[in-house]
């Protein structure tokens, strides 16, 4: 392949662009790296702010101590369950409603489309929402996490993408006797894989990181408390957690460099919460750019 001769201005532009995006990437990655090296470094150094660019006194006792927290296993299961179930139901029903709204034969299609979109800009407020959830019996109930199955922003993306699928595919299926549900499941849904994967990433991250609904709807001792709720609670009760982990008589027997501190506790719990999303995201990344571009710009 012949080598292109680039002008000096083009070379300078490429150098500046690569440096800029390298710096931007570093700024995005460094907070996660900083949390990680502080969670595995000597707790004494971490509490003094002496761990900045590389770990010092590496050990993994912090993660072993975190696993001793009484409710963390159940909370992790609840977080995984709400993320998986909430993502599947949200993506499926949002996609199905988007498919219905893409049909011009739908009665008052514009009205129903605007009916969903207006919820992006207006909501009833926190107190009416809580009263409604309480009236429906969704306080201290796992269904509160997965009951909201339509996301208006994702609805716009999926609807725009579906409108780009050739109508002849659906028409041929209709000739063969397929109904709307069968057409959606067998033709539209499989062909919408890029935008489906994109909205799945959005929904999974939202479900995994959500904590406000747990704070409002679930009692402190509820069996449906999530991992993120434990993070929020323990970040506000750091000293109490440390006393629980250290024990009344064992603290003096522990190496000071491995004794849990507020800083090490915060960094370790934050990493435990963030790691699952960091591992899952690369599997969807190849769909992400294509899906968001095709789903947001028609034609």
ZAMAR-94276 format. One record per residue (C-alpha): x negated, y negated, z negated. Coordinates in Angstrom, 1 decimal, always signed. Each point is the difference from the previous one (the first is absolute). Layout:
# ZAMAR-94276
+--------+--------+--------+
|      X |      Y |      Z |
+--------+--------+--------+
|      X |      Y |      Z |
...
+--------+--------+--------+
***
This chain:
# ZAMAR-94276
+--------+--------+--------+
|      X |      Y |      Z |
+--------+--------+--------+
|   +0.0 |   +0.0 |   +0.0 |
|   -1.6 |   -3.4 |   +1.0 |
|   -1.0 |   -2.2 |   -2.8 |
|   +1.8 |   -3.4 |   +0.0 |
|   -2.1 |   -3.2 |   -0.2 |
|   +1.5 |   -2.2 |   -2.7 |
|   -0.4 |   -3.7 |   +0.0 |
|   -1.8 |   -1.6 |   -3.1 |
|   +3.3 |   -1.5 |   -1.1 |
|   +1.7 |   +3.3 |   +0.2 |
|   -2.7 |   +1.7 |   -2.0 |
|   +0.2 |   -2.8 |   -2.6 |
|   +3.8 |   +0.4 |   -0.2 |
|   -0.4 |   +3.8 |   -0.5 |
|   -2.5 |   -0.4 |   -2.7 |
|   +2.1 |   -2.5 |   -1.9 |
|   +3.1 |   +2.1 |   +0.4 |
|   -1.7 |   +3.2 |   -1.2 |
|   -1.5 |   -1.9 |   -3.0 |
|   +3.4 |   -1.5 |   -0.9 |
|   +1.9 |   +3.2 |   +0.1 |
|   -2.8 |   +1.9 |   -1.8 |
|   +0.2 |   -2.6 |   -2.8 |
|   +3.8 |   +0.2 |   +0.0 |
|   -0.1 |   +3.8 |   -0.3 |
|   -2.5 |   -0.3 |   -2.8 |
|   +2.3 |   -2.4 |   -1.9 |
|   +2.8 |   +2.5 |   +0.4 |
|   -2.0 |   +3.0 |   -1.1 |
|   -2.0 |   -1.5 |   -2.8 |
|   +2.8 |   -0.2 |   -2.6 |
|   +0.6 |   +3.7 |   +0.3 |
|   -3.7 |   +0.7 |   -0.2 |
|   -0.3 |   -2.3 |   -3.0 |
|   +2.7 |   +1.9 |   -1.8 |
|   -1.5 |   +3.3 |   +0.8 |
|   -3.5 |   -0.7 |   -1.1 |
|   +1.2 |   -1.6 |   -3.3 |
|   +2.2 |   +3.1 |   -0.7 |
|   -3.0 |   +2.4 |   +0.3 |
|   -2.6 |   -2.2 |   -1.5 |
|   -1.1 |   -0.3 |   -3.7 |
|   +3.0 |   -1.5 |   -1.8 |
|   -2.4 |   -2.2 |   -2.0 |
|   -1.4 |   -1.6 |   +3.2 |
|   +3.4 |   -0.3 |   +1.6 |
|   +1.5 |   -1.8 |   -3.0 |
|   -2.8 |   -2.5 |   +0.1 |
|   +0.5 |   -0.7 |   +3.8 |
|   -3.4 |   +1.4 |   +0.8 |
|   +1.2 |   +2.4 |   +2.8 |
|   +0.4 |   -2.0 |   +3.2 |
|   -1.5 |   +1.7 |   +3.1 |
|   -1.0 |   +3.5 |   -1.1 |
|   +0.9 |   +2.4 |   -2.9 |
|   -2.0 |   +0.1 |   -3.1 |
|   -0.1 |   +3.0 |   -2.4 |
|   +2.3 |   +2.1 |   +2.3 |
|   +2.5 |   +2.3 |   -1.8 |
|   +3.5 |   +1.2 |   +0.7 |
|   +1.2 |   +0.3 |   -3.6 |
|   +2.5 |   -2.9 |   +0.6 |
|   +2.0 |   +2.1 |   +2.4 |
|   +0.0 |   +3.0 |   -2.3 |
|   +1.2 |   -2.3 |   -2.9 |
|   +2.8 |   -1.4 |   +2.2 |
|   +1.3 |   +3.5 |   +0.7 |
|   +0.5 |   +0.3 |   -3.8 |
|   +2.7 |   -2.7 |   -0.1 |
|   +3.1 |   +1.9 |   -0.9 |
|   +2.4 |   -1.2 |   +2.7 |
|   -2.3 |   -0.4 |   +3.0 |
|   +0.7 |   +3.4 |   +1.6 |
|   +3.8 |   -0.5 |   -0.1 |
|   -0.4 |   -3.6 |   +1.2 |
|   -2.2 |   +1.1 |   +2.9 |
|   +2.6 |   +2.6 |   +1.1 |
|   +2.8 |   -2.6 |   -0.2 |
|   -2.1 |   -2.4 |   +2.1 |
|   -0.7 |   +2.7 |   +2.6 |
|   +3.6 |   +1.1 |   +0.1 |
|   +1.4 |   -3.5 |   +0.4 |
|   -2.6 |   -0.8 |   +2.7 |
|   +0.7 |   +3.1 |   +2.1 |
|   +3.8 |   +0.1 |   -0.4 |
|   +0.4 |   -3.7 |   +0.3 |
|   -2.2 |   -0.2 |   +3.1 |
|   +1.7 |   +2.8 |   +1.8 |
|   +3.6 |   -1.2 |   -0.8 |
|   -0.9 |   -3.6 |   +0.7 |
|   -1.7 |   +0.7 |   +3.3 |
|   +2.6 |   +2.4 |   +1.3 |
|   +3.1 |   -2.1 |   -0.8 |
|   -1.6 |   -3.3 |   +1.0 |
|   -0.9 |   +1.6 |   +3.4 |
|   +3.5 |   +1.5 |   +0.4 |
|   +1.6 |   -3.4 |   -0.7 |
|   -2.5 |   -1.7 |   +2.4 |
|   +1.0 |   +2.5 |   +2.7 |
|   +3.7 |   -0.7 |   -0.5 |
|   -0.6 |   -3.8 |   +0.1 |
|   -1.9 |   +0.4 |   +3.2 |
|   +3.1 |   +1.2 |   +1.8 |
|   +1.9 |   -2.8 |   +1.9 |
|   +3.2 |   +2.0 |   -0.3 |
|   +0.0 |   -0.4 |   -3.8 |
|   +3.1 |   -2.0 |   -1.2 |
|   -1.2 |   -3.5 |   -1.0 |
|   -3.6 |   +1.1 |   +0.3 |
|   -1.4 |   -3.6 |   -0.6 |
|   +2.1 |   -0.4 |   -3.2 |
|   -1.3 |   +3.3 |   -1.5 |
|   -3.6 |   -0.8 |   +1.0 |
|   +0.2 |   -3.4 |   -1.7 |
|   +1.7 |   +1.6 |   -3.0 |
|   -3.2 |   +2.0 |   -0.6 |
|   -2.4 |   -2.7 |   +0.9 |
|   +1.5 |   -2.6 |   -2.3 |
|   -1.1 |   +2.1 |   -3.0 |
|   -3.6 |   -0.8 |   +0.9 |
|   +0.6 |   -3.7 |   -1.0 |
|   +2.7 |   +0.2 |   -2.7 |
|   +0.6 |   +2.2 |   -2.9 |
|   +2.5 |   +0.0 |   -2.9 |
|   -2.7 |   -0.6 |   -2.7 |
|   -1.4 |   +2.1 |   -2.8 |
|   +2.8 |   -0.1 |   -2.5 |
|   +2.9 |   +1.0 |   +2.5 |
|   -2.3 |   +2.7 |   +1.4 |
|   -0.6 |   +1.4 |   -3.5 |
|   +3.7 |   -0.1 |   -0.9 |
|   +0.9 |   +1.8 |   +3.3 |
|   -2.7 |   +2.7 |   -0.6 |
|   +1.3 |   +0.4 |   -3.6 |
|   +3.6 |   +0.3 |   +1.3 |
|   -1.1 |   +2.7 |   +2.5 |
|   -1.7 |   +2.0 |   -2.8 |
|   -3.4 |   -0.5 |   +1.5 |
|   -1.8 |   -1.1 |   -3.2 |
|   -2.3 |   +2.7 |   -1.3 |
|   +0.7 |   +1.9 |   +3.2 |
|   -2.4 |   +1.2 |   +2.7 |
|   +2.4 |   -0.9 |   +2.7 |
|   -0.6 |   -3.7 |   -0.7 |
|   -3.4 |   +0.5 |   +1.7 |
|   +1.3 |   +1.4 |   +3.3 |
|   +3.6 |   -1.4 |   +0.3 |
|   -1.0 |   -3.1 |   +2.1 |
|   -0.5 |   +1.8 |   +3.3 |
|   +0.2 |   -2.8 |   +2.6 |
|   -3.0 |   -2.4 |   +0.4 |
|   +1.0 |   -3.0 |   +2.2 |
|   -3.5 |   -0.9 |   +1.1 |
|   -0.7 |   +3.6 |   +1.0 |
|   +3.4 |   +0.0 |   +1.7 |
|   -1.1 |   -2.8 |   +2.3 |
|   -3.2 |   +1.8 |   +0.9 |
|   +1.7 |   +3.3 |   +0.8 |
|   +2.9 |   -1.5 |   +1.8 |
|   -2.3 |   -2.0 |   +2.3 |
|   -2.1 |   +3.1 |   +0.7 |
|   +3.1 |   +2.2 |   +0.8 |
|   +1.3 |   -2.6 |   +2.4 |
|   -3.2 |   +0.6 |   +2.0 |
|   +0.7 |   +3.7 |   +0.5 |
|   +1.4 |   +0.7 |   +3.5 |
|   +3.8 |   +0.3 |   -0.1 |
|   -0.2 |   +2.7 |   +2.7 |
|   -1.3 |   +2.5 |   -2.7 |
|   +3.1 |   -0.5 |   -2.1 |
|   +2.3 |   +0.0 |   +3.0 |
|   -1.3 |   +3.4 |   +1.2 |
|   +0.5 |   +1.4 |   -3.5 |
|   +3.6 |   -1.3 |   +0.0 |
|   +0.6 |   +1.7 |   +3.3 |
|   -1.1 |   +3.3 |   -1.6 |
|   +2.5 |   -0.6 |   -2.8 |
|   -2.2 |   -1.3 |   -2.8 |
|   +1.6 |   -2.4 |   -2.5 |
|   -1.5 |   -3.1 |   -1.6 |
|   -1.4 |   +1.9 |   -3.0 |
|   -1.6 |   +2.7 |   +2.2 |
|   -1.5 |   -2.6 |   +2.3 |
|   -1.5 |   -1.9 |   -2.9 |
|   -1.5 |   +3.2 |   -1.6 |
|   -1.2 |   +1.6 |   +3.2 |
|   -1.0 |   -2.9 |   +2.2 |
|   -0.1 |   -3.4 |   -1.7 |
|   -1.6 |   +0.9 |   -3.3 |
|   -2.9 |   +2.1 |   +1.5 |
|   -0.8 |   -2.7 |   +2.6 |
|   -0.1 |   -2.7 |   -2.8 |
|   -2.9 |   +1.7 |   -1.8 |
|   -2.3 |   -3.1 |   +0.0 |
|   +2.5 |   -2.4 |   -1.5 |
|   +1.3 |   +2.7 |   -2.3 |
|   -3.5 |   +0.6 |   -1.4 |
|   -0.5 |   -3.8 |   -0.4 |
|   +3.2 |   -0.5 |   -2.0 |
|   -0.8 |   +3.1 |   -2.0 |
|   -3.3 |   -1.6 |   -1.1 |
|   +1.8 |   -3.2 |   -0.9 |
|   +2.6 |   +1.9 |   -2.0 |
|   -2.4 |   +2.4 |   -1.7 |
|   -2.2 |   -2.9 |   -1.2 |
|   +3.0 |   -1.9 |   -1.3 |
|   +1.4 |   +3.1 |   -1.8 |
|   -3.3 |   +0.9 |   -1.5 |
|   -0.8 |   -3.5 |   -1.3 |
|   +3.5 |   -0.9 |   -1.2 |
|   +0.3 |   -0.6 |   -3.7 |
|   +2.6 |   -2.7 |   -0.6 |
|   +3.0 |   +2.4 |   +0.5 |
|   -1.6 |   +2.3 |   -2.7 |
|   -0.5 |   -2.8 |   -2.4 |
|   +3.6 |   -1.2 |   +0.4 |
|   +2.0 |   +3.3 |   +0.4 |
|   -2.0 |   +2.5 |   -2.0 |
|   -0.5 |   +0.1 |   -3.8 |
|   -3.5 |   +0.1 |   -1.2 |
|   +0.3 |   +3.6 |   -1.1 |
|   +1.8 |   +1.1 |   +3.2 |
|   -1.0 |   +3.2 |   +1.8 |
|   +0.1 |   -1.9 |   +3.3 |
|   -2.7 |   -2.5 |   -0.8 |
|   -2.6 |   -0.3 |   +2.8 |
|   -3.7 |   -0.1 |   +0.1 |
|   +0.1 |   -3.7 |   +0.9 |
|   +2.2 |   -0.6 |   -3.1 |
|   -2.6 |   +1.7 |   -2.2 |
|   -2.7 |   -2.2 |   +1.6 |
|   +2.0 |   -3.1 |   -0.8 |
|   +0.8 |   +1.1 |   -3.5 |
|   -3.5 |   +1.1 |   -0.9 |
|   -1.5 |   -3.2 |   +1.5 |
|   +2.1 |   -1.8 |   -2.6 |
|   -0.8 |   +2.4 |   -2.8 |
|   -3.6 |   +0.7 |   +0.7 |
|   -1.2 |   +0.0 |   -3.6 |
|   +2.8 |   +2.4 |   -1.1 |
|   -1.0 |   +2.4 |   +2.9 |
|   -3.6 |   -0.2 |   -1.0 |
|   +0.8 |   +0.9 |   -3.6 |
|   +2.1 |   +3.0 |   +1.3 |
|   -2.8 |   +1.2 |   +2.2 |
|   -2.8 |   -0.4 |   -2.5 |
|   +1.7 |   +1.4 |   -3.0 |
|   -0.3 |   -1.2 |   -3.5 |
|   -3.2 |   +2.0 |   -1.0 |
|   -1.6 |   +0.8 |   +3.3 |
|   -0.8 |   -3.5 |   +1.3 |
|   -3.3 |   -0.1 |   -2.0 |
|   -1.1 |   +3.3 |   +1.5 |
|   +0.3 |   -1.3 |   +3.6 |
|   -2.9 |   -1.4 |   +2.0 |
|   +0.6 |   -3.8 |   +0.2 |
|   -0.7 |   +0.0 |   +3.7 |
|   +2.9 |   +2.4 |   +0.5 |
|   +2.4 |   -1.5 |   -2.6 |
|   +3.1 |   -1.2 |   +1.8 |
|   +0.3 |   -3.8 |   +0.1 |
|   +2.8 |   -2.3 |   +1.4 |
|   -1.9 |   -0.6 |   +3.2 |
|   -0.8 |   +3.7 |   +0.6 |
|   +3.6 |   +1.0 |   -0.7 |
|   +1.4 |   -2.6 |   +2.4 |
|   -2.4 |   +0.9 |   +2.8 |
|   +0.6 |   +3.7 |   -0.4 |
|   +3.8 |   -0.1 |   -0.1 |
|   -0.1 |   -2.4 |   +3.0 |
|   -2.1 |   +2.4 |   +2.0 |
|   +2.3 |   +2.9 |   -0.9 |
|   +3.0 |   -1.9 |   +1.4 |
|   -1.8 |   -1.3 |   +3.1 |
|   -1.8 |   +3.2 |   +1.1 |
|   +3.0 |   +1.9 |   +1.4 |
|   +0.9 |   -2.9 |   +2.4 |
|   -3.6 |   -0.3 |   +1.1 |
|   -0.1 |   +3.7 |   +0.9 |
|   +3.4 |   +0.1 |   +1.8 |
|   -0.4 |   -3.2 |   +2.1 |
|   -2.7 |   +1.3 |   +2.4 |
|   +2.3 |   +2.8 |   +1.2 |
|   +2.5 |   -2.6 |   +1.2 |
|   -2.4 |   -2.6 |   +1.2 |
|   -0.1 |   +1.3 |   +3.6 |
|   +3.7 |   -0.7 |   +0.3 |
|   +0.0 |   -3.3 |   -1.8 |
|   -1.3 |   -2.5 |   +2.6 |
|   +2.0 |   +1.6 |   +2.9 |
|   +3.2 |   +0.2 |   -2.1 |
|   -0.1 |   -3.6 |   -1.3 |
|   -0.8 |   -1.5 |   +3.4 |
|   +2.6 |   +1.9 |   +1.9 |
|   +2.6 |   -0.4 |   -2.8 |
|   -0.3 |   -3.7 |   -0.3 |
|   -0.3 |   -1.2 |   +3.6 |
|   +2.6 |   +1.2 |   +2.5 |
|   -1.2 |   +0.8 |   +3.5 |
+--------+--------+--------+
***
